[in-house]
Amino acid sequence: MNKVVADIHAIWETIRGSGTFLFRFRFWTYEETWQWIFSVLLKGTFCRFFSVVCLIFSLWFAIKRRNLIASLSFFAVMLCFMYGAQVIHFIGLL
């Protein structure tokens, strides 16, 4: 049991010792990390999955709940997933 507590304490001291985890990133590594996250979310399988989920929620809010604002919000998020990568790639950010 003491080994587990010591391991948890060592992990906590590593995290706490540097302030926050963002300070451990150098700028270029931090920037590349966010570019990777956006490229994964806006391209491929994740993009299609989140688009379908947002479309289903949009239709559900429009038909079943009769909430037009929530329906349009999910539809806008779906459009961002569908066309976001192309727009960001056209601008040159991805």
C-alpha positions as semicolon CSV with decimal commas, in nm:
position;residue;x (nm);y (nm);z (nm)
1;M;0,000;0,000;0,000
2;N;0,284;0,240;0,077
3;K;0,431;0,188;-0,271
4;V;0,101;0,290;-0,432
5;V;0,078;0,600;-0,214
6;A;0,441;0,685;-0,295
7;D;0,375;0,647;-0,667
8;I;0,068;0,871;-0,652
9;H;0,264;1,125;-0,449
10;A;0,550;1,120;-0,703
11;I;0,309;1,177;-0,991
12;W;0,138;1,459;-0,801
13;E;0,471;1,628;-0,724
14;T;0,571;1,605;-1,090
15;I;0,250;1,776;-1,197
16;R;0,249;2,029;-0,916
17;G;0,618;2,108;-0,937
18;S;0,596;2,276;-1,276
19;G;0,292;2,489;-1,201
20;T;0,057;2,364;-1,470
21;F;0,108;2,114;-1,745
22;L;0,105;2,391;-2,006
23;F;0,439;2,525;-1,883
24;R;0,606;2,196;-1,969
25;F;0,527;2,248;-2,339
26;R;0,763;2,451;-2,549
27;F;0,573;2,683;-2,782
28;W;0,623;2,481;-3,100
29;T;0,526;2,158;-2,927
30;Y;0,213;2,319;-2,784
31;E;0,120;2,457;-3,127
32;E;0,183;2,124;-3,300
33;T;-0,029;1,948;-3,038
34;W;-0,329;2,168;-3,112
35;Q;-0,276;2,132;-3,487
36;W;-0,275;1,755;-3,445
37;I;-0,597;1,765;-3,237
38;F;-0,775;1,979;-3,497
39;S;-0,652;1,765;-3,786
40;V;-0,776;1,449;-3,612
41;L;-1,115;1,599;-3,529
42;L;-1,174;1,765;-3,865
43;K;-1,059;1,486;-4,095
44;G;-1,152;1,123;-4,140
45;T;-1,360;0,895;-3,923
46;F;-1,399;1,124;-3,621
47;C;-1,529;1,402;-3,842
48;R;-1,788;1,177;-4,003
49;F;-1,891;1,030;-3,668
50;F;-1,937;1,369;-3,499
51;S;-2,119;1,504;-3,806
52;V;-2,368;1,218;-3,802
53;V;-2,420;1,256;-3,426
54;C;-2,479;1,631;-3,463
55;L;-2,719;1,573;-3,753
56;I;-2,916;1,319;-3,547
57;F;-2,932;1,561;-3,251
58;S;-3,034;1,842;-3,485
59;L;-3,321;1,641;-3,628
60;W;-3,423;1,514;-3,283
61;F;-3,435;1,866;-3,138
62;A;-3,626;1,995;-3,442
63;I;-3,885;1,717;-3,464
64;K;-3,925;1,571;-3,118
65;R;-3,841;1,859;-2,886
66;R;-3,952;2,145;-3,117
67;N;-3,654;2,351;-3,008
68;L;-3,538;2,544;-3,313
69;I;-3,240;2,716;-3,145
70;A;-3,085;2,389;-3,027
71;S;-3,155;2,229;-3,364
72;L;-2,984;2,511;-3,553
73;S;-2,693;2,504;-3,309
74;F;-2,629;2,135;-3,370
75;F;-2,670;2,190;-3,744
76;A;-2,407;2,470;-3,730
77;V;-2,169;2,243;-3,538
78;M;-2,227;1,973;-3,800
79;L;-2,139;2,220;-4,076
80;C;-1,823;2,318;-3,886
81;F;-1,720;1,953;-3,871
82;M;-1,802;1,894;-4,237
83;Y;-1,645;2,205;-4,388
84;G;-1,411;2,317;-4,111
85;A;-1,106;2,128;-4,237
86;Q;-1,145;2,262;-4,589
87;V;-1,181;2,622;-4,470
88;I;-0,889;2,597;-4,226
89;H;-0,677;2,427;-4,492
90;F;-0,768;2,701;-4,743
91;I;-0,665;2,969;-4,492
92;G;-0,339;2,782;-4,430
93;L;-0,376;2,696;-4,064
94;L;-0,399;2,319;-4,108
